[in-house]
């Protein structure tokens, strides 16, 4: 899934990085990404399952540090 999307698709190297810093890195490395959503890991927030090449979701802990691999979708 996502093989048809242009540019970099995953950022495993950003696990452990503060979300706002990671957001800037992602948008620099893939200019096609114009939506970065931040979700608290373990929260009950509803998340759309619709796939989108221009979106990256960041799962963060309570300190705003990324705990899951950011990827487009």
C-alpha positions in Angstrom: 0.0 0.0 0.0 1.3 3.4 -0.9 3.7 2.2 -3.5 2.1 4.7 -5.9 2.8 7.7 -3.7 5.8 9.8 -4.7 8.7 10.5 -2.4 9.9 9.0 0.9 7.2 7.0 2.6 8.5 6.0 6.1 10.7 7.6 8.7 11.8 4.9 11.3 14.7 7.2 12.2 12.3 9.7 13.7 11.1 7.4 16.5 12.2 9.2 19.7 12.1 12.6 18.1 9.8 15.4 19.3 6.8 15.6 17.0 7.1 19.3 15.9 10.7 18.7 14.8 9.8 15.5 13.0 7.0 17.3 11.2 9.5 19.7 9.7 11.9 16.9 8.7 9.1 14.9 7.0 7.8 17.9 5.0 11.4 18.7 3.9 12.1 15.1 2.9 8.8 14.7 1.1 7.3 17.9 -0.1 4.1 16.0 -1.2 3.2 15.7 2.5 1.1 18.6 3.5 -1.0 17.0 6.3 0.8 15.9 9.5 -1.6 14.6 12.2 -0.4 14.1 15.8 -2.2 11.5 17.9 -1.5 10.5 21.5 -0.6 6.8 21.6 -3.3 4.8 23.4 -6.0 7.5 23.1 -9.4 6.7 21.9 -9.4 9.4 19.2 -11.1 8.2 16.0 -8.8 7.8 13.1 -10.0 7.7 9.5 -8.9 4.5 7.6 -8.9 6.3 4.3 -5.4 6.2 2.6 -3.9 9.6 1.6 -0.5 10.1 0.0 -0.2 13.6 1.4 -0.8 12.7 5.0 1.5 11.4 7.8 0.2 10.4 11.2 2.5 10.7 14.2 1.9 8.6 17.3 3.4 10.4 20.3 3.6 9.8 24.1 2.5 12.3 26.7 5.7 14.3 26.2 5.1 14.7 22.4 7.8 12.2 21.5 7.2 9.9 18.6 6.7 6.3 19.7 5.6 4.7 16.3 7.2 4.7 12.9 5.8 7.7 10.9 4.5 6.7 7.5 2.3 8.1 4.8 -1.3 7.1 4.7 
